[in-house]
Amino acid sequence: MPGKLCFGVEVGNAGNLKESKTYCEGRLAAFRGQGLLTNPYPIGTVGRQRWAAGHNAFSGGAPKGCSAV
């Protein structure tokens, strides 16, 4: 499963693996060319926020600091 650990700034020190995983999944989705509207987490959840943060933080190339790629 992709994204078991991520050291993204938005996640902090990666102490919460669930949030780190969703952040990295968002970065991976952006890396694969998927749009922001493909976010699989329900509206109003922390997972959706972290996924979107990861997606929005991606700026090209392989996502660095994430095990998602």
PDB file with SEQRES, HELIX, SHEET and CRYST1 records, atoms N, CA, C and O in Angstrom:
SEQRES   1 A   69  MET PRO GLY LYS LEU CYS PHE GLY VAL GLU VAL GLY ASN          
SEQRES   2 A   69  ALA GLY ASN LEU LYS GLU SER LYS THR TYR CYS GLU GLY          
SEQRES   3 A   69  ARG LEU ALA ALA PHE ARG GLY GLN GLY LEU LEU THR ASN          
SEQRES   4 A   69  PRO TYR PRO ILE GLY THR VAL GLY ARG GLN ARG TRP ALA          
SEQRES   5 A   69  ALA GLY HIS ASN ALA PHE SER GLY GLY ALA PRO LYS GLY          
SEQRES   6 A   69  CYS SER ALA VAL                                              
HELIX    1 AA1 VAL A    9  VAL A   11  5                                   3    
HELIX    2 AA2 LEU A   17  PHE A   31  1                                  15    
HELIX    3 AA3 LEU A   36  THR A   38  5                                   3    
HELIX    4 AA4 VAL A   46  ALA A   57  1                                  12    
CRYST1    1.000    1.000    1.000  90.00  90.00  90.00 P 1           1          
ATOM      1  N   MET A   1       0.848  -1.178   0.000  1.00  0.00           N  
ATOM      2  CA  MET A   1       0.000   0.000   0.000  1.00  0.00           C  
ATOM      3  C   MET A   1       0.893   1.240   0.000  1.00  0.00           C  
ATOM      4  O   MET A   1       1.840   1.313   0.782  1.00  0.00           O  
ATOM      5  N   PRO A   2       0.609   2.206  -0.856  1.00  0.00           N  
ATOM      6  CA  PRO A   2       1.461   3.379  -0.941  1.00  0.00           C  
ATOM      7  C   PRO A   2       1.310   4.301   0.264  1.00  0.00           C  
ATOM      8  O   PRO A   2       0.278   4.318   0.934  1.00  0.00           O  
ATOM      9  N   GLY A   3       2.351   5.053   0.515  1.00  0.00           N  
ATOM     10  CA  GLY A   3       2.285   6.147   1.467  1.00  0.00           C  
ATOM     11  C   GLY A   3       2.192   5.791   2.928  1.00  0.00           C  
ATOM     12  O   GLY A   3       1.388   6.387   3.645  1.00  0.00           O  
ATOM     13  N   LYS A   4       2.978   4.848   3.399  1.00  0.00           N  
ATOM     14  CA  LYS A   4       2.916   4.489   4.808  1.00  0.00           C  
ATOM     15  C   LYS A   4       3.546   5.548   5.698  1.00  0.00           C  
ATOM     16  O   LYS A   4       3.186   5.652   6.871  1.00  0.00           O  
ATOM     17  N   LEU A   5       4.472   6.333   5.177  1.00  0.00           N  
ATOM     18  CA  LEU A   5       5.139   7.342   5.990  1.00  0.00           C  
ATOM     19  C   LEU A   5       5.511   8.531   5.126  1.00  0.00           C  
ATOM     20  O   LEU A   5       5.962   8.358   3.994  1.00  0.00           O  
ATOM     21  N   CYS A   6       5.332   9.712   5.636  1.00  0.00           N  
ATOM     22  CA  CYS A   6       5.646  10.923   4.898  1.00  0.00           C  
ATOM     23  C   CYS A   6       6.127  11.978   5.879  1.00  0.00           C  
ATOM     24  O   CYS A   6       5.596  12.089   6.983  1.00  0.00           O  
ATOM     25  N   PHE A   7       7.107  12.735   5.492  1.00  0.00           N  
ATOM     26  CA  PHE A   7       7.641  13.786   6.353  1.00  0.00           C  
ATOM     27  C   PHE A   7       7.290  15.170   5.831  1.00  0.00           C  
ATOM     28  O   PHE A   7       8.089  16.098   5.956  1.00  0.00           O  
ATOM     29  N   GLY A   8       6.104  15.320   5.248  1.00  0.00           N  
ATOM     30  CA  GLY A   8       5.667  16.610   4.732  1.00  0.00           C  
ATOM     31  C   GLY A   8       5.439  17.614   5.846  1.00  0.00           C  
ATOM     32  O   GLY A   8       5.052  17.247   6.955  1.00  0.00           O  
ATOM     33  N   VAL A   9       5.679  18.871   5.551  1.00  0.00           N  
ATOM     34  CA  VAL A   9       5.526  19.936   6.530  1.00  0.00           C  
ATOM     35  C   VAL A   9       4.097  19.992   7.051  1.00  0.00           C  
ATOM     36  O   VAL A   9       3.882  20.213   8.242  1.00  0.00           O  
ATOM     37  N   GLU A  10       3.124  19.795   6.175  1.00  0.00           N  
ATOM     38  CA  GLU A  10       1.726  19.881   6.576  1.00  0.00           C  
ATOM     39  C   GLU A  10       1.359  18.819   7.608  1.00  0.00           C  
ATOM     40  O   GLU A  10       0.407  18.998   8.367  1.00  0.00           O  
ATOM     41  N   VAL A  11       2.103  17.721   7.643  1.00  0.00           N  
ATOM     42  CA  VAL A  11       1.811  16.636   8.561  1.00  0.00           C  
ATOM     43  C   VAL A  11       2.600  16.771   9.849  1.00  0.00           C  
ATOM     44  O   VAL A  11       2.291  16.103  10.835  1.00  0.00           O  
ATOM     45  N   GLY A  12       3.607  17.618   9.856  1.00  0.00           N  
ATOM     46  CA  GLY A  12       4.444  17.787  11.043  1.00  0.00           C  
ATOM     47  C   GLY A  12       5.550  16.757  11.086  1.00  0.00           C  
ATOM     48  O   GLY A  12       6.265  16.570  10.102  1.00  0.00           O  
ATOM     49  N   ASN A  13       5.698  16.093  12.205  1.00  0.00           N  
ATOM     50  CA  ASN A  13       6.805  15.148  12.351  1.00  0.00           C  
ATOM     51  C   ASN A  13       6.427  13.727  11.965  1.00  0.00           C  
ATOM     52  O   ASN A  13       7.148  12.786  12.296  1.00  0.00           O  
ATOM     53  N   ALA A  14       5.332  13.560  11.286  1.00  0.00           N  
ATOM     54  CA  ALA A  14       4.851  12.256  10.820  1.00  0.00           C  
ATOM     55  C   ALA A  14       4.530  11.319  11.979  1.00  0.00           C  
ATOM     56  O   ALA A  14       4.609  10.100  11.831  1.00  0.00           O  
ATOM     57  N   GLY A  15       4.173  11.874  13.116  1.00  0.00           N  
ATOM     58  CA  GLY A  15       3.812  11.049  14.246  1.00  0.00           C  
ATOM     59  C   GLY A  15       2.481  10.337  14.051  1.00  0.00           C  
ATOM     60  O   GLY A  15       2.248   9.289  14.653  1.00  0.00           O  
ATOM     61  N   ASN A  16       1.620  10.884  13.231  1.00  0.00           N  
ATOM     62  CA  ASN A  16       0.336  10.259  12.953  1.00  0.00           C  
ATOM     63  C   ASN A  16       0.415   9.597  11.580  1.00  0.00           C  
ATOM     64  O   ASN A  16       0.285  10.269  10.557  1.00  0.00           O  
ATOM     65  N   LEU A  17       0.624   8.295  11.556  1.00  0.00           N  
ATOM     66  CA  LEU A  17       0.827   7.585  10.299  1.00  0.00           C  
ATOM     67  C   LEU A  17      -0.397   7.631   9.393  1.00  0.00           C  
ATOM     68  O   LEU A  17      -0.254   7.644   8.170  1.00  0.00           O  
ATOM     69  N   LYS A  18      -1.585   7.655   9.962  1.00  0.00           N  
ATOM     70  CA  LYS A  18      -2.795   7.709   9.144  1.00  0.00           C  
ATOM     71  C   LYS A  18      -2.835   9.019   8.362  1.00  0.00           C  
ATOM     72  O   LYS A  18      -3.110   9.008   7.162  1.00  0.00           O  
ATOM     73  N   GLU A  19      -2.565  10.146   9.020  1.00  0.00           N  
ATOM     74  CA  GLU A  19      -2.555  11.429   8.330  1.00  0.00           C  
ATOM     75  C   GLU A  19      -1.413  11.499   7.331  1.00  0.00           C  
ATOM     76  O   GLU A  19      -1.579  12.059   6.247  1.00  0.00           O  
ATOM     77  N   SER A  20      -0.255  10.940   7.673  1.00  0.00           N  
ATOM     78  CA  SER A  20       0.870  10.925   6.759  1.00  0.00           C  
ATOM     79  C   SER A  20       0.525  10.132   5.509  1.00  0.00           C  
ATOM     80  O   SER A  20       0.876  10.528   4.398  1.00  0.00           O  
ATOM     81  N   LYS A  21      -0.156   9.023   5.692  1.00  0.00           N  
ATOM     82  CA  LYS A  21      -0.531   8.167   4.568  1.00  0.00           C  
ATOM     83  C   LYS A  21      -1.458   8.908   3.620  1.00  0.00           C  
ATOM     84  O   LYS A  21      -1.255   8.860   2.407  1.00  0.00           O  
ATOM     85  N   THR A  22      -2.464   9.587   4.136  1.00  0.00           N  
ATOM     86  CA  THR A  22      -3.402  10.289   3.262  1.00  0.00           C  
ATOM     87  C   THR A  22      -2.719  11.452   2.555  1.00  0.00           C  
ATOM     88  O   THR A  22      -3.017  11.726   1.392  1.00  0.00           O  
ATOM     89  N   TYR A  23      -1.807  12.142   3.241  1.00  0.00           N  
ATOM     90  CA  TYR A  23      -1.034  13.227   2.621  1.00  0.00           C  
ATOM     91  C   TYR A  23      -0.255  12.685   1.423  1.00  0.00           C  
ATOM     92  O   TYR A  23      -0.279  13.274   0.342  1.00  0.00           O  
ATOM     93  N   CYS A  24       0.429  11.570   1.620  1.00  0.00           N  
ATOM     94  CA  CYS A  24       1.230  10.975   0.553  1.00  0.00           C  
ATOM     95  C   CYS A  24       0.361  10.432  -0.574  1.00  0.00           C  
ATOM     96  O   CYS A  24       0.756  10.479  -1.738  1.00  0.00           O  
ATOM     97  N   GLU A  25      -0.804   9.923  -0.241  1.00  0.00           N  
ATOM     98  CA  GLU A  25      -1.721   9.472  -1.288  1.00  0.00           C  
ATOM     99  C   GLU A  25      -2.134  10.632  -2.184  1.00  0.00           C  
ATOM    100  O   GLU A  25      -2.252  10.473  -3.399  1.00  0.00           O  
ATOM    101  N   GLY A  26      -2.354  11.796  -1.585  1.00  0.00           N  
ATOM    102  CA  GLY A  26      -2.697  12.989  -2.368  1.00  0.00           C  
ATOM    103  C   GLY A  26      -1.562  13.407  -3.280  1.00  0.00           C  
ATOM    104  O   GLY A  26      -1.784  13.783  -4.431  1.00  0.00           O  
ATOM    105  N   ARG A  27      -0.337  13.341  -2.761  1.00  0.00           N  
ATOM    106  CA  ARG A  27       0.831  13.674  -3.597  1.00  0.00           C  
ATOM    107  C   ARG A  27       0.986  12.679  -4.732  1.00  0.00           C  
ATOM    108  O   ARG A  27       1.307  13.059  -5.857  1.00  0.00           O  
ATOM    109  N   LEU A  28       0.760  11.415  -4.443  1.00  0.00           N  
ATOM    110  CA  LEU A  28       0.856  10.388  -5.472  1.00  0.00           C  
ATOM    111  C   LEU A  28      -0.207  10.607  -6.551  1.00  0.00           C  
ATOM    112  O   LEU A  28       0.070  10.449  -7.740  1.00  0.00           O  
ATOM    113  N   ALA A  29      -1.408  10.966  -6.139  1.00  0.00           N  
ATOM    114  CA  ALA A  29      -2.481  11.229  -7.108  1.00  0.00           C  
ATOM    115  C   ALA A  29      -2.089  12.377  -8.040  1.00  0.00           C  
ATOM    116  O   ALA A  29      -2.303  12.297  -9.249  1.00  0.00           O  
ATOM    117  N   ALA A  30      -1.519  13.436  -7.481  1.00  0.00           N  
ATOM    118  CA  ALA A  30      -1.072  14.564  -8.301  1.00  0.00           C  
ATOM    119  C   ALA A  30       0.045  14.127  -9.244  1.00  0.00           C  
ATOM    120  O   ALA A  30       0.061  14.521 -10.410  1.00  0.00           O  
ATOM    121  N   PHE A  31       0.970  13.321  -8.750  1.00  0.00           N  
ATOM    122  CA  PHE A  31       2.071  12.794  -9.552  1.00  0.00           C  
ATOM    123  C   PHE A  31       1.526  11.998 -10.742  1.00  0.00           C  
ATOM    124  O   PHE A  31       2.086  12.046 -11.837  1.00  0.00           O  
ATOM    125  N   ARG A  32       0.449  11.280 -10.523  1.00  0.00           N  
ATOM    126  CA  ARG A  32      -0.164  10.462 -11.570  1.00  0.00           C  
ATOM    127  C   ARG A  32      -1.075  11.266 -12.495  1.00  0.00           C  
ATOM    128  O   ARG A  32      -1.613  10.724 -13.460  1.00  0.00           O  
ATOM    129  N   GLY A  33      -1.251  12.554 -12.205  1.00  0.00           N  
ATOM    130  CA  GLY A  33      -2.068  13.405 -13.057  1.00  0.00           C  
ATOM    131  C   GLY A  33      -3.538  13.432 -12.702  1.00  0.00           C  
ATOM    132  O   GLY A  33      -4.347  13.958 -13.467  1.00  0.00           O  
ATOM    133  N   GLN A  34      -3.900  12.878 -11.564  1.00  0.00           N  
ATOM    134  CA  GLN A  34      -5.300  12.892 -11.135  1.00  0.00           C  
ATOM    135  C   GLN A  34      -5.661  14.273 -10.596  1.00  0.00           C  
ATOM    136  O   GLN A  34      -4.834  14.933  -9.967  1.00  0.00           O  
ATOM    137  N   GLY A  35      -6.866  14.700 -10.835  1.00  0.00           N  
ATOM    138  CA  GLY A  35      -7.319  15.999 -10.371  1.00  0.00           C  
ATOM    139  C   GLY A  35      -7.684  16.004  -8.899  1.00  0.00           C  
ATOM    140  O   GLY A  35      -7.847  14.955  -8.276  1.00  0.00           O  
ATOM    141  N   LEU A  36      -7.808  17.198  -8.358  1.00  0.00           N  
ATOM    142  CA  LEU A  36      -8.157  17.380  -6.947  1.00  0.00           C  
ATOM    143  C   LEU A  36      -9.522  16.774  -6.620  1.00  0.00           C  
ATOM    144  O   LEU A  36      -9.760  16.357  -5.487  1.00  0.00           O  
ATOM    145  N   LEU A  37     -10.408  16.726  -7.598  1.00  0.00           N  
ATOM    146  CA  LEU A  37     -11.754  16.192  -7.367  1.00  0.00           C  
ATOM    147  C   LEU A  37     -11.783  14.673  -7.242  1.00  0.00           C  
ATOM    148  O   LEU A  37     -12.846  14.101  -7.000  1.00  0.00           O  
ATOM    149  N   THR A  38     -10.638  14.004  -7.403  1.00  0.00           N  
ATOM    150  CA  THR A  38     -10.590  12.550  -7.231  1.00  0.00           C  
ATOM    151  C   THR A  38     -10.322  12.161  -5.781  1.00  0.00           C  
ATOM    152  O   THR A  38     -10.133  10.983  -5.480  1.00  0.00           O  
ATOM    153  N   ASN A  39     -10.306  13.130  -4.891  1.00  0.00           N  
ATOM    154  CA  ASN A  39     -10.077  12.887  -3.462  1.00  0.00           C  
ATOM    155  C   ASN A  39     -11.108  11.862  -2.966  1.00  0.00           C  
ATOM    156  O   ASN A  39     -12.311  12.114  -3.030  1.00  0.00           O  
ATOM    157  N   PRO A  40     -10.637  10.703  -2.469  1.00  0.00           N  
ATOM    158  CA  PRO A  40     -11.559   9.634  -2.087  1.00  0.00           C  
ATOM    159  C   PRO A  40     -12.149   9.745  -0.681  1.00  0.00           C  
ATOM    160  O   PRO A  40     -12.992   8.932  -0.303  1.00  0.00           O  
ATOM    161  N   TYR A  41     -11.723  10.730   0.088  1.00  0.00           N  
ATOM    162  CA  TYR A  41     -12.165  10.829   1.479  1.00  0.00           C  
ATOM    163  C   TYR A  41     -13.403  11.707   1.601  1.00  0.00           C  
ATOM    164  O   TYR A  41     -13.562  12.658   0.836  1.00  0.00           O  
ATOM    165  N   PRO A  42     -14.278  11.401   2.550  1.00  0.00           N  
ATOM    166  CA  PRO A  42     -15.524  12.161   2.724  1.00  0.00           C  
ATOM    167  C   PRO A  42     -15.282  13.632   3.079  1.00  0.00           C  
ATOM    168  O   PRO A  42     -14.323  13.973   3.772  1.00  0.00           O  
ATOM    169  N   ILE A  43     -16.164  14.477   2.593  1.00  0.00           N  
ATOM    170  CA  ILE A  43     -16.100  15.913   2.874  1.00  0.00           C  
ATOM    171  C   ILE A  43     -16.182  16.131   4.377  1.00  0.00           C  
ATOM    172  O   ILE A  43     -16.984  15.502   5.067  1.00  0.00           O  
ATOM    173  N   GLY A  44     -15.338  17.034   4.875  1.00  0.00           N  
ATOM    174  CA  GLY A  44     -15.341  17.384   6.291  1.00  0.00           C  
ATOM    175  C   GLY A  44     -14.449  16.519   7.161  1.00  0.00           C  
ATOM    176  O   GLY A  44     -14.426  16.699   8.379  1.00  0.00           O  
ATOM    177  N   THR A  45     -13.709  15.580   6.569  1.00  0.00           N  
ATOM    178  CA  THR A  45     -12.829  14.716   7.357  1.00  0.00           C  
ATOM    179  C   THR A  45     -11.380  15.194   7.287  1.00  0.00           C  
ATOM    180  O   THR A  45     -10.978  15.882   6.349  1.00  0.00           O  
ATOM    181  N   VAL A  46     -10.611  14.812   8.299  1.00  0.00           N  
ATOM    182  CA  VAL A  46      -9.183  15.136   8.317  1.00  0.00           C  
ATOM    183  C   VAL A  46      -8.492  14.460   7.140  1.00  0.00           C  
ATOM    184  O   VAL A  46      -7.590  15.039   6.534  1.00  0.00           O  
ATOM    185  N   GLY A  47      -8.906  13.246   6.815  1.00  0.00           N  
ATOM    186  CA  GLY A  47      -8.319  12.541   5.679  1.00  0.00           C  
ATOM    187  C   GLY A  47      -8.444  13.335   4.389  1.00  0.00           C  
ATOM    188  O   GLY A  47      -7.494  13.409   3.610  1.00  0.00           O  
ATOM    189  N   ARG A  48      -9.605  13.926   4.160  1.00  0.00           N  
ATOM    190  CA  ARG A  48      -9.816  14.734   2.950  1.00  0.00           C  
ATOM    191  C   ARG A  48      -8.910  15.953   2.955  1.00  0.00           C  
ATOM    192  O   ARG A  48      -8.342  16.313   1.924  1.00  0.00           O  
ATOM    193  N   GLN A  49      -8.772  16.589   4.114  1.00  0.00           N  
ATOM    194  CA  GLN A  49      -7.906  17.767   4.220  1.00  0.00           C  
ATOM    195  C   GLN A  49      -6.450  17.410   3.956  1.00  0.00           C  
ATOM    196  O   GLN A  49      -5.760  18.117   3.222  1.00  0.00           O  
ATOM    197  N   ARG A  50      -5.979  16.314   4.554  1.00  0.00           N  
ATOM    198  CA  ARG A  50      -4.578  15.904   4.378  1.00  0.00           C  
ATOM    199  C   ARG A  50      -4.301  15.461   2.949  1.00  0.00           C  
ATOM    200  O   ARG A  50      -3.242  15.764   2.399  1.00  0.00           O  
ATOM    201  N   TRP A  51      -5.248  14.741   2.341  1.00  0.00           N  
ATOM    202  CA  TRP A  51      -5.094  14.305   0.957  1.00  0.00           C  
ATOM    203  C   TRP A  51      -4.966  15.533   0.054  1.00  0.00           C  
ATOM    204  O   TRP A  51      -4.088  15.591  -0.806  1.00  0.00           O  
ATOM    205  N   ALA A  52      -5.853  16.514   0.260  1.00  0.00           N  
ATOM    206  CA  ALA A  52      -5.822  17.741  -0.546  1.00  0.00           C  
ATOM    207  C   ALA A  52      -4.528  18.514  -0.317  1.00  0.00           C  
ATOM    208  O   ALA A  52      -3.965  19.071  -1.260  1.00  0.00           O  
ATOM    209  N   ALA A  53      -4.054  18.554   0.921  1.00  0.00           N  
ATOM    210  CA  ALA A  53      -2.793  19.251   1.211  1.00  0.00           C  
ATOM    211  C   ALA A  53      -1.634  18.590   0.464  1.00  0.00           C  
ATOM    212  O   ALA A  53      -0.782  19.276  -0.099  1.00  0.00           O  
ATOM    213  N   GLY A  54      -1.607  17.276   0.462  1.00  0.00           N  
ATOM    214  CA  GLY A  54      -0.570  16.555  -0.270  1.00  0.00           C  
ATOM    215  C   GLY A  54      -0.674  16.800  -1.769  1.00  0.00           C  
ATOM    216  O   GLY A  54       0.334  17.020  -2.441  1.00  0.00           O  
ATOM    217  N   HIS A  55      -1.886  16.760  -2.283  1.00  0.00           N  
ATOM    218  CA  HIS A  55      -2.111  16.998  -3.718  1.00  0.00           C  
ATOM    219  C   HIS A  55      -1.655  18.404  -4.093  1.00  0.00           C  
ATOM    220  O   HIS A  55      -0.971  18.593  -5.100  1.00  0.00           O  
ATOM    221  N   ASN A  56      -2.032  19.379  -3.289  1.00  0.00           N  
ATOM    222  CA  ASN A  56      -1.691  20.773  -3.585  1.00  0.00           C  
ATOM    223  C   ASN A  56      -0.210  21.076  -3.400  1.00  0.00           C  
ATOM    224  O   ASN A  56       0.313  22.005  -4.016  1.00  0.00           O  
ATOM    225  N   ALA A  57       0.470  20.302  -2.558  1.00  0.00           N  
ATOM    226  CA  ALA A  57       1.896  20.538  -2.303  1.00  0.00           C  
ATOM    227  C   ALA A  57       2.781  19.986  -3.418  1.00  0.00           C  
ATOM    228  O   ALA A  57       3.949  20.360  -3.520  1.00  0.00           O  
ATOM    229  N   PHE A  58       2.243  19.107  -4.245  1.00  0.00           N  
ATOM    230  CA  PHE A  58       3.033  18.497  -5.308  1.00  0.00           C  
ATOM    231  C   PHE A  58       3.343  19.526  -6.384  1.00  0.00           C  
ATOM    232  O   PHE A  58       2.451  20.228  -6.860  1.00  0.00           O  
ATOM    233  N   SER A  59       4.604  19.611  -6.762  1.00  0.00           N  
ATOM    234  CA  SER A  59       4.994  20.612  -7.771  1.00  0.00           C  
ATOM    235  C   SER A  59       5.789  20.010  -8.921  1.00  0.00           C  
ATOM    236  O   SER A  59       6.550  20.722  -9.575  1.00  0.00           O  
ATOM    237  N   GLY A  60       5.634  18.741  -9.178  1.00  0.00           N  
ATOM    238  CA  GLY A  60       6.324  18.104 -10.293  1.00  0.00           C  
ATOM    239  C   GLY A  60       7.459  17.222  -9.821  1.00  0.00           C  
ATOM    240  O   GLY A  60       8.023  17.444  -8.749  1.00  0.00           O  
ATOM    241  N   GLY A  61       7.791  16.232 -10.612  1.00  0.00           N  
ATOM    242  CA  GLY A  61       8.811  15.276 -10.213  1.00  0.00           C  
ATOM    243  C   GLY A  61       8.255  14.317  -9.188  1.00  0.00           C  
ATOM    244  O   GLY A  61       7.107  14.447  -8.762  1.00  0.00           O  
ATOM    245  N   ALA A  62       9.057  13.367  -8.795  1.00  0.00           N  
ATOM    246  CA  ALA A  62       8.606  12.394  -7.799  1.00  0.00           C  
ATOM    247  C   ALA A  62       8.392  13.084  -6.461  1.00  0.00           C  
ATOM    248  O   ALA A  62       9.210  13.916  -6.069  1.00  0.00           O  
ATOM    249  N   PRO A  63       7.308  12.762  -5.743  1.00  0.00           N  
ATOM    250  CA  PRO A  63       7.074  13.363  -4.431  1.00  0.00           C  
ATOM    251  C   PRO A  63       8.197  13.008  -3.469  1.00  0.00           C  
ATOM    252  O   PRO A  63       8.394  11.835  -3.154  1.00  0.00           O  
ATOM    253  N   LYS A  64       8.921  13.989  -3.007  1.00  0.00           N  
ATOM    254  CA  LYS A  64      10.048  13.749  -2.106  1.00  0.00           C  
ATOM    255  C   LYS A  64       9.578  13.662  -0.664  1.00  0.00           C  
ATOM    256  O   LYS A  64       8.689  14.404  -0.247  1.00  0.00           O  
ATOM    257  N   GLY A  65      10.171  12.762   0.089  1.00  0.00           N  
ATOM    258  CA  GLY A  65       9.831  12.608   1.495  1.00  0.00           C  
ATOM    259  C   GLY A  65       8.662  11.674   1.732  1.00  0.00           C  
ATOM    260  O   GLY A  65       8.310  11.407   2.881  1.00  0.00           O  
ATOM    261  N   CYS A  66       8.056  11.172   0.671  1.00  0.00           N  
ATOM    262  CA  CYS A  66       6.928  10.264   0.792  1.00  0.00           C  
ATOM    263  C   CYS A  66       7.304   8.906   0.243  1.00  0.00           C  
ATOM    264  O   CYS A  66       8.048   8.797  -0.732  1.00  0.00           O  
ATOM    265  N   SER A  67       6.787   7.885   0.874  1.00  0.00           N  
ATOM    266  CA  SER A  67       7.034   6.540   0.375  1.00  0.00           C  
ATOM    267  C   SER A  67       5.975   6.129  -0.633  1.00  0.00           C  
ATOM    268  O   SER A  67       5.910   4.964  -1.024  1.00  0.00           O  
ATOM    269  N   ALA A  68       5.148   7.070  -1.057  1.00  0.00           N  
ATOM    270  CA  ALA A  68       4.058   6.763  -1.982  1.00  0.00           C  
ATOM    271  C   ALA A  68       4.554   6.451  -3.384  1.00  0.00           C  
ATOM    272  O   ALA A  68       3.861   5.764  -4.135  1.00  0.00           O  
ATOM    273  N   VAL A  69       5.721   6.929  -3.757  1.00  0.00           N  
ATOM    274  CA  VAL A  69       6.250   6.690  -5.103  1.00  0.00           C  
ATOM    275  C   VAL A  69       7.578   6.013  -5.002  1.00  0.00           C  
ATOM    276  O   VAL A  69       8.200   5.720  -6.023  1.00  0.00           O  
TER     277      VAL A  69                                                      
END                                                                             
